[in-house]
Amino acid sequence: MKPRAVVFDAYGTLFDVHSVVLHAGDGIGDNLHSLSTLWRQKQLEFTWLRALMGRYEDFWNVTEAALRSAVRQLKIQASEARVDSLMQAYLIPSAFPDVRRALEHLKGFPLAILSNGTPKMFINIGSVLALAPEYGAAVYGATKAFVLFLSQALQAELAPKGVYVQAVLPAATRTEIWEC
């Protein structure tokens, strides 16, 4: 049976939530893996518990509460600036290496992302071709450059309102999934 559409979860499926500590974990020392693992665990637990209790909380706030809880539990000395840096890094997680290839493989299907991310966490998907044009992909690269430019312009306009717009520019990576 051919699918009518493909829907992805953003965080943990398309975007590697553990990449965040690699971008902003300076000064945490040997606790990066532990922090990342516990932060994600708390984030999911807090989300599930709030849903079960009927007490919705903005995903950004849940993510910050989970980070603070993980920092306390691991007894990591983290200043407000460090917590803020980690939270800002959560706005630009790395895409998993095989995402671009998977999305290219799914061309022709309606694609969507379901996410509990908040409006301040807008994500646009571009391509590395926005930065490094490739022969035979002029139109594709130009459209991805537009996505990047639009994201940067919207970020500049909306940042004072607390809205963050980001563009992810994945590159091609061949993985085992394409050998099936």
C-alpha positions, 0 to 999 in steps of 0.5 A: 500500500502506497502511503498518501503522506509522510509525517515526521516528528521534529525533535529526535527524528529529524533533529538530533537533540543531543547535538545541542550540548555539542554546540553550547556545552563548553565548560560543562566538562565530562558531563556532556553525554550525561547532561544531554541524555538526562535533559532529553529524558526529563523533557519527555517525562515532563511533557508526558506528565503534564499531558496526563495531568491536563496541564499544558505547558509551552514546549520551550518552557518544558525544555528549560525546566528539563534542562534545569532539573538535569543540571541540578540532578547532575550537580553541574555548576551552570550560570544563567548565561550557560543555561541561556546558551544551551537553550539558544542552541536548542533553537538550532539542533543539527539534523541527523545525517540521513535526513536530507537523503531520506527527504529526497527519497520521499519526493512526490509524497506530501511531507509534514512535521508534527511538533510540540515546538513553539512558534519561537522555534520555527524551523525551515529546511534548506540545503547546503546547496544554499551555500555551495552551488553544485553543477546541474542543481542551479534552480534547486540551489537557488530555492534553498538560498531563498529559504536561508535568506528568508529565514535570516530576514524573518529572524532579524524582524521577529527576534524583538518579539521573542520569535526565533526563525532558523534554517537547517541546511543538511547535506547528503550522507549515504547510510545503510537505510538506502541499501534496503 
